[in-house]
């Protein structure tokens, strides 16, 4: 697995000796039980729903709370110096169907991320990665980005400024900015095309999902359908 450092250097003075001593004491005496549960690592990409050309590489550190619900902290890298950039909750199709229609507008579909090969569980054996993606088929995520840092030259924002942004998912080939996926793959030794080929057997599991067409036509590049990724209207979803 390739190491990915933080996308931005945080504004502020270096840690003082006093701060280091306090951190050491806290590490020895206090609990970090909630974060100890974040034992599933995924990396993928998010466009912002209201500004689709704002796109970010997202490193998810997740806890599978039960078979239908997971919660993740998002970072801009996978090293100890990575910056926390947001949160994501992941629910199964079963839980999504129970949501009020007004609430569903916040939840993006996941089949495009999985079947395109973009969403990856780094360093897991191929069979384990495949099984994890199989379990996430037809699921949905509610994601808020609080810090818009990217690994591009223009995205090194030093502080989490402004309002949180609701993130969405890529549901067609050609929607990510040129180089976004390729840069991740090169840096982390990931082959997105190979992952996509190895997941073709998941196609029969794919159901039409609500939200697939939310960003349709909002990207300046030509987009092509991802096999198995289809939109389902809110009316059909409730039937």
Order of alpha helices (4+ residues) and beta strands (2+ residues): alpha-alpha-beta-beta-beta-beta-alpha-alpha-beta-alpha-alpha-beta-beta-beta-alpha-alpha-beta-alpha
